Amino acid sequence: MFENKHRLLKETLEIADETHVVDWENHDEVVHLAASIHKMKPFQAVFAFGEKGVLPAALIKEKLNILGNPLKPVELSKDKGEMRKLLNERGISLVRYAVSHSTADLKEAVGRIGLPCIIKPVAGTASSGVFKINTSSELDRLFKQEYLQDEEKMEVIVEEYLNGAEYSVESISFNGTHHIIGITEKFTTGEPSFIETGHFFPAVSLQQNTANDVKDLTLKVLHAIEHEIGPAHTEIKITADGPKVIETHTRPGGDKITELMKLSFGVDVFYETLKSLKGMETQFNPALLQYSGIHFNLFQEGIVTGISGLKDLQKHPNIVEAELYLEPGNEIKPVKDSLTRHGYTVFTAYSPDKLTAMKQYIENTLKVYVKS
C-alpha cells in the first residue's frame, strides 16, 4: 500500500502486507518507487479509489504494464476542459464552454459563453471554487476573491449555466463493460456555490423514462472516455433539453455515497473492483434492499452556546451514523465547500415517503445554538 503520511490509519496498516509512506502528488517519486519494488516483488495490479490517488495509480499501471485503470480516462476525468471537448466532438451532451488559462483572459471567455455561466477550476473537486455568475458586476467581485488572486495564471473552465435538478450516477466497470448501480438525488445550497447538503439513494423524484435517459447518457460518457475498471461517479443535470453531463470521475462518489450503495443495494464497489482485478468472477445484478440518504449540517456563523438532539439521532433505529464536528465554545465559520460542512447523518427508510420524512426529522431534531 502507498499512502500519504497524514492519511495513515491503524485499520489500513493492519490489513496491508507492506506500507510505503509517499507523497502522492510527487508523481515521479511514486512511479520510481513502484518500479523499484516491482523488480523485486512483481505487482499484478494497481488501483486507487480516491481523487488524488487515481492519477499516480494510472501512471504506475502504464509504466509497469500491469492491470489497472488506463491513463486516458483518468486524465480526461481530471481535466474538465478536455472532457468537455471530447464530449462535444462526439455529440454527447453538447454544452458551450471555454477554458481560461489566466485571469487576464477570463472576462473574454465569459463574454464568449454569455451570462449566466459557471466558473470552476479545470481540475477542481468538492464544490471548491465553483461560482455561478449572473451579471458583470458579480464577475468583477469574483476577481477580488482570493482564489483568483493567488496566482497570475489560474486555469478555469467557463460553461453555460445548466438550469435543472442535479443528480449523480454511480457505476462500476469490468473490462470496459459498464454497470449502473443507481442514481443519486442531490440537494445543494444553490447559487452561487452549489455546496451539497444531502443525498437520497436511489433517487426518488425521477420519472422512469428520465432515469433511463440519464443512465444511457452515463454509459455513453464512460464509453467515450474509455473507462476500463472500477467505480465511476458521473454528475448530471436534468435540463429542458434533456440530461446534460456536468463532469465524471473515475472513482466512487464522495460524501459517503459508497456507504449508501452498500445500504441500498448491498454493493461494495471496493470489494467488487478488487475481485475483478484478481480475476474472480463478477456477477452484477443488484436488487434494491432499502432507500438510504445522508444529510449534511450547515449552521449559521457564531460561537456555539449549546447543542441538542444529537443523542436522539444516534439512538434512532433508522439512523446509521450521526456526527457533528462542533461543541460548545467553537466558532462556526462560513461553509465554503464540501470539506467545511459541520457534520452529517446517514439514514435509511423502506419507502421514498419515509425517506423524506426521515430527512425532515433530522433537520427538526438537531439544533445548534449560537451567539454572534
C-alpha positions as CSV (number, residue, x, y, z in Angstrom):
1,M,0.0,0.0,0.0
2,F,1.2,3.5,-0.9
3,E,-0.2,6.2,1.5
4,N,0.4,9.8,2.4
5,K,1.8,10.4,5.9
6,H,-1.2,12.4,7.1
7,R,-3.7,9.7,5.9
8,L,-2.2,6.7,7.6
9,L,-4.9,4.8,9.6
10,K,-4.4,1.9,12.0
11,E,-7.0,-0.3,10.3
12,T,-5.4,0.1,6.8
13,L,-2.0,-0.6,8.2
14,E,-3.2,-3.8,9.8
15,I,-4.6,-5.2,6.5
16,A,-1.7,-4.2,4.2
17,D,1.2,-6.6,3.8
18,E,3.5,-3.7,3.2
19,T,3.1,0.0,3.6
20,H,5.2,2.8,1.9
21,V,4.7,6.4,3.0
22,V,4.9,8.6,-0.1
23,D,3.7,11.9,-1.4
24,W,1.0,11.0,-4.0
25,E,1.4,14.4,-5.7
26,N,5.1,13.8,-6.5
27,H,4.2,11.5,-9.4
28,D,7.8,10.9,-10.5
29,E,8.7,9.7,-7.0
30,V,5.6,7.4,-6.8
31,V,6.3,5.8,-10.1
32,H,10.0,5.4,-9.4
33,L,9.3,3.7,-6.1
34,A,6.7,1.4,-7.6
35,A,9.1,0.4,-10.4
36,S,11.9,-0.3,-7.9
37,I,9.6,-2.6,-5.7
38,H,8.2,-4.3,-8.8
39,K,11.7,-5.5,-9.8
40,M,11.9,-7.4,-6.5
41,K,8.3,-8.2,-5.8
42,P,6.3,-8.0,-9.1
43,F,2.8,-6.5,-8.9
44,Q,-0.2,-7.9,-10.6
45,A,-2.3,-4.8,-10.5
46,V,-2.5,-1.2,-9.1
47,F,-5.6,0.7,-8.2
48,A,-6.7,3.8,-6.2
49,F,-10.2,4.9,-5.1
50,G,-9.5,8.5,-4.1
51,E,-9.3,11.6,-6.1
52,K,-5.6,12.2,-5.5
53,G,-4.6,8.6,-6.0
54,V,-6.2,7.8,-9.3
55,L,-3.6,9.6,-11.5
56,P,-0.5,8.2,-9.8
57,A,-2.1,4.7,-9.9
58,A,-2.7,5.1,-13.7
59,L,0.8,6.3,-14.2
60,I,2.2,3.2,-12.4
61,K,-0.1,1.0,-14.5
62,E,1.2,2.4,-17.7
63,K,4.9,2.3,-16.6
64,L,4.7,-1.3,-15.3
65,N,2.2,-2.6,-17.9
66,I,0.1,-4.3,-15.2
67,L,-3.7,-4.4,-14.5
68,G,-5.5,-1.2,-13.5
69,N,-7.4,1.8,-15.0
70,P,-5.6,3.2,-18.1
71,L,-4.2,6.7,-18.1
72,K,-6.5,8.2,-20.7
73,P,-9.9,8.0,-18.8
74,V,-8.2,9.2,-15.6
75,E,-6.6,12.2,-17.3
76,L,-9.8,13.1,-19.1
77,S,-11.9,12.9,-15.9
78,K,-9.4,15.2,-14.1
79,D,-9.4,17.9,-16.9
80,K,-12.8,19.4,-17.3
81,G,-11.8,21.2,-20.4
82,E,-10.5,18.2,-22.2
83,M,-13.5,16.2,-21.1
84,R,-15.9,18.8,-22.4
85,K,-14.0,19.0,-25.7
86,L,-14.2,15.2,-26.2
87,L,-17.9,15.0,-25.4
88,N,-18.8,17.9,-27.7
89,E,-16.7,16.4,-30.5
90,R,-18.7,13.1,-30.1
91,G,-22.0,14.9,-30.0
92,I,-22.6,13.8,-26.4
93,S,-24.3,16.3,-24.1
94,L,-23.4,19.4,-26.0
95,V,-22.5,22.4,-23.7
96,R,-20.9,25.7,-24.6
97,Y,-17.6,26.2,-22.8
98,A,-14.3,28.0,-22.9
99,V,-11.1,27.3,-21.0
100,S,-9.4,30.4,-19.5
101,H,-5.6,29.9,-18.8
102,S,-5.2,33.2,-16.9
103,T,-7.2,35.8,-15.1
104,A,-6.3,38.1,-17.9
105,D,-8.5,36.3,-20.5
106,L,-11.3,35.2,-18.1
107,K,-13.6,38.1,-19.0
108,E,-13.1,37.3,-22.7
109,A,-14.1,33.7,-22.0
110,V,-17.2,34.8,-20.1
111,G,-18.1,37.1,-23.0
112,R,-17.9,34.2,-25.5
113,I,-20.1,31.9,-23.4
114,G,-22.6,34.5,-22.1
115,L,-24.4,35.0,-18.8
116,P,-25.4,33.3,-16.7
117,C,-22.4,31.0,-16.6
118,I,-20.5,28.7,-14.3
119,I,-16.8,29.2,-13.5
120,K,-14.8,26.5,-11.8
121,P,-11.2,25.2,-11.7
122,V,-10.4,22.8,-14.5
123,A,-9.1,20.2,-12.0
124,G,-11.3,21.2,-9.0
125,T,-13.3,18.9,-6.7
126,A,-15.5,19.0,-3.6
127,S,-17.5,22.1,-4.8
128,S,-14.4,24.1,-4.3
129,G,-14.0,27.3,-6.4
130,V,-17.4,26.8,-8.2
131,F,-19.3,30.1,-8.9
132,K,-22.4,31.0,-10.8
133,I,-22.0,34.4,-12.4
134,N,-25.3,36.2,-13.4
135,T,-24.0,39.7,-14.0
136,S,-20.8,41.6,-15.0
137,S,-20.7,43.1,-11.5
138,E,-20.6,39.6,-10.0
139,L,-17.7,38.8,-12.2
140,D,-15.9,41.9,-11.0
141,R,-16.4,40.8,-7.4
142,L,-15.1,37.4,-8.3
143,F,-11.8,38.9,-9.5
144,K,-11.3,40.3,-6.0
145,Q,-11.6,36.9,-4.3
146,E,-8.6,35.2,-3.1
147,Y,-8.8,32.1,-5.3
148,L,-8.3,34.3,-8.4
149,Q,-5.5,36.4,-6.8
150,D,-3.3,33.5,-5.6
151,E,-1.6,33.1,-9.0
152,E,-1.1,35.1,-12.1
153,K,-2.1,32.0,-14.0
154,M,-5.3,30.2,-13.0
155,E,-6.8,27.7,-15.3
156,V,-10.6,27.6,-15.1
157,I,-13.4,26.4,-17.3
158,V,-16.3,28.7,-18.1
159,E,-19.5,26.8,-19.1
160,E,-23.0,27.9,-19.9
161,Y,-25.3,27.6,-16.9
162,L,-27.3,24.4,-17.0
163,N,-30.7,25.0,-15.3
164,G,-32.2,21.9,-13.7
165,A,-32.1,19.4,-10.9
166,E,-28.8,17.7,-10.2
167,Y,-28.2,14.0,-9.9
168,S,-25.2,11.7,-10.0
169,V,-24.9,8.2,-11.4
170,E,-22.9,5.6,-9.5
171,S,-21.5,2.9,-11.7
172,I,-18.9,0.2,-11.8
173,S,-17.0,-1.2,-14.8
174,F,-15.3,-4.6,-15.5
175,N,-13.1,-4.9,-18.6
176,G,-14.8,-1.9,-20.3
177,T,-18.3,-3.2,-19.6
178,H,-20.3,-0.6,-17.5
179,H,-22.9,-1.4,-14.9
180,I,-25.2,1.3,-13.4
181,I,-25.7,0.8,-9.7
182,G,-28.1,3.7,-9.1
183,I,-28.8,7.4,-9.5
184,T,-28.2,9.7,-6.5
185,E,-30.6,12.6,-5.9
186,K,-28.7,15.7,-4.7
187,F,-29.6,18.6,-2.5
188,T,-27.4,21.8,-2.7
189,T,-27.2,25.3,-1.3
190,G,-28.0,26.6,-4.8
191,E,-26.2,29.5,-6.3
192,P,-23.6,30.8,-6.2
193,S,-21.5,27.9,-4.8
194,F,-23.8,24.8,-5.1
195,I,-22.4,23.1,-2.0
196,E,-24.1,19.7,-1.5
197,T,-26.3,19.5,1.6
198,G,-27.6,15.9,1.2
199,H,-28.3,12.9,-1.0
200,F,-31.1,10.3,-1.5
201,F,-30.1,6.9,-2.9
202,P,-31.5,5.8,-5.2
203,A,-33.2,9.0,-6.4
204,V,-36.9,9.2,-5.6
205,S,-38.1,12.1,-7.8
206,L,-37.2,10.8,-11.3
207,Q,-39.7,9.5,-13.7
208,Q,-38.6,6.1,-15.2
209,N,-38.1,7.4,-18.7
210,T,-35.9,10.3,-17.5
211,A,-34.0,7.8,-15.3
212,N,-33.4,5.7,-18.4
213,D,-32.1,8.7,-20.4
214,V,-29.7,9.6,-17.5
215,K,-28.4,6.0,-17.4
216,D,-28.0,5.9,-21.2
217,L,-26.1,9.2,-21.2
218,T,-23.8,7.9,-18.5
219,L,-22.9,4.8,-20.4
220,K,-22.1,6.9,-23.5
221,V,-19.8,9.1,-21.4
222,L,-17.9,6.1,-19.8
223,H,-17.6,4.5,-23.3
224,A,-16.3,7.8,-24.8
225,I,-13.5,8.3,-22.2
226,E,-12.7,4.5,-22.4
227,H,-13.1,3.8,-18.7
228,E,-12.0,0.3,-18.1
229,I,-12.4,-0.9,-14.5
230,G,-13.7,0.2,-11.1
231,P,-16.3,2.7,-9.9
232,A,-17.2,5.9,-11.6
233,H,-19.2,8.9,-10.4
234,T,-21.0,10.9,-13.1
235,E,-22.7,14.2,-12.3
236,I,-25.7,15.2,-14.5
237,K,-28.4,17.9,-14.6
238,I,-31.9,17.4,-16.0
239,T,-32.5,20.5,-18.2
240,A,-35.3,21.5,-20.6
241,D,-33.2,20.0,-23.4
242,G,-32.8,16.7,-21.5
243,P,-30.0,15.3,-19.3
244,K,-26.6,17.1,-19.6
245,V,-23.3,16.0,-18.1
246,I,-21.6,18.2,-15.6
247,E,-18.5,16.0,-15.1
248,T,-17.4,12.4,-14.4
249,H,-14.8,10.9,-12.2
250,T,-13.0,7.5,-12.4
251,R,-13.5,6.9,-8.7
252,P,-16.5,6.4,-6.4
253,G,-18.5,9.3,-5.3
254,G,-17.6,11.0,-2.0
255,D,-20.0,12.2,0.7
256,K,-20.4,8.5,1.9
257,I,-22.1,7.6,-1.3
258,T,-20.2,4.2,-1.2
259,E,-21.9,3.6,2.2
260,L,-25.3,4.4,0.6
261,M,-24.7,1.9,-2.1
262,K,-24.0,-0.8,0.5
263,L,-27.1,0.1,2.5
264,S,-29.5,0.3,-0.5
265,F,-28.1,-2.5,-2.8
266,G,-25.6,-4.4,-0.8
267,V,-22.9,-3.4,-3.3
268,D,-19.3,-2.8,-2.1
269,V,-17.5,-1.2,-5.0
270,F,-14.1,-1.6,-3.4
271,Y,-14.5,-5.3,-3.0
272,E,-16.1,-5.8,-6.4
273,T,-13.2,-3.9,-8.1
274,L,-10.5,-5.9,-6.3
275,K,-12.4,-9.1,-7.1
276,S,-12.2,-8.2,-10.8
277,L,-8.5,-7.3,-10.7
278,K,-7.9,-10.7,-9.1
279,G,-9.6,-12.4,-12.0
280,M,-12.5,-13.6,-9.9
281,E,-16.0,-13.9,-11.4
282,T,-18.1,-10.8,-11.2
283,Q,-21.9,-11.3,-11.4
284,F,-23.5,-8.0,-11.2
285,N,-27.3,-7.6,-10.9
286,P,-28.0,-5.9,-7.6
287,A,-31.6,-5.6,-6.2
288,L,-32.9,-2.7,-4.1
289,L,-32.9,-3.6,-0.4
290,Q,-34.0,-0.2,1.1
291,Y,-33.6,3.5,0.5
292,S,-30.8,5.5,2.1
293,G,-29.7,9.1,2.5
294,I,-27.3,11.5,4.0
295,H,-28.0,14.9,5.4
296,F,-25.1,17.5,5.9
297,N,-25.2,20.1,8.6
298,L,-24.6,23.8,7.7
299,F,-25.2,26.1,10.6
300,Q,-25.1,29.9,10.9
301,E,-21.9,31.7,11.9
302,G,-21.1,32.5,15.5
303,I,-20.0,31.0,18.8
304,V,-21.7,27.7,19.8
305,T,-23.5,28.1,23.1
306,G,-25.4,24.8,23.1
307,I,-26.3,21.6,21.2
308,S,-29.4,19.5,21.4
309,G,-30.8,16.4,19.6
310,L,-27.6,14.6,18.6
311,K,-28.1,11.7,21.1
312,D,-31.7,11.4,19.9
313,L,-30.4,11.0,16.3
314,Q,-27.8,8.5,17.3
315,K,-30.4,6.3,19.1
316,H,-32.9,6.3,16.2
317,P,-33.3,2.8,14.6
318,N,-33.2,4.2,11.1
319,I,-30.1,6.3,11.6
320,V,-26.9,4.5,10.8
321,E,-24.4,7.3,11.8
322,A,-24.7,10.8,13.1
323,E,-21.6,13.0,13.5
324,L,-21.2,16.7,14.5
325,Y,-17.9,18.5,14.3
326,L,-18.9,21.2,16.8
327,E,-19.1,21.6,20.5
328,P,-19.9,24.5,22.9
329,G,-17.4,27.2,22.6
330,N,-16.4,26.5,19.0
331,E,-16.5,29.3,16.5
332,I,-18.7,28.4,13.4
333,K,-17.1,29.7,10.3
334,P,-18.8,30.1,6.9
335,V,-19.1,26.9,4.8
336,K,-17.0,27.4,1.7
337,D,-17.1,23.9,0.2
338,S,-17.9,20.2,0.9
339,L,-14.9,20.0,3.2
340,T,-16.0,22.7,5.6
341,R,-19.5,21.4,6.5
342,H,-20.3,20.9,10.1
343,G,-21.5,17.3,10.3
344,Y,-23.7,14.6,8.7
345,T,-26.3,12.0,9.4
346,V,-26.7,8.7,7.4
347,F,-30.2,7.2,7.5
348,T,-32.4,4.6,5.9
349,A,-36.1,4.0,5.1
350,Y,-38.2,1.5,3.2
351,S,-40.1,3.9,1.0
352,P,-39.5,7.3,-0.7
353,D,-42.1,9.0,1.6
354,K,-40.4,7.7,4.7
355,L,-37.0,8.7,3.4
356,T,-38.3,12.3,3.0
357,A,-39.8,12.1,6.5
358,M,-36.5,11.0,8.0
359,K,-34.7,13.9,6.4
360,Q,-37.2,16.3,7.9
361,Y,-36.9,14.6,11.3
362,I,-33.1,15.1,11.3
363,E,-33.5,18.8,10.3
364,N,-36.0,19.3,13.1
365,T,-34.2,17.4,15.8
366,L,-30.6,18.5,15.7
367,K,-30.2,22.1,17.0
368,V,-27.0,24.2,17.4
369,Y,-27.4,27.4,19.3
370,V,-25.1,30.2,18.6
371,K,-24.4,33.8,19.5
372,S,-22.9,36.4,17.3
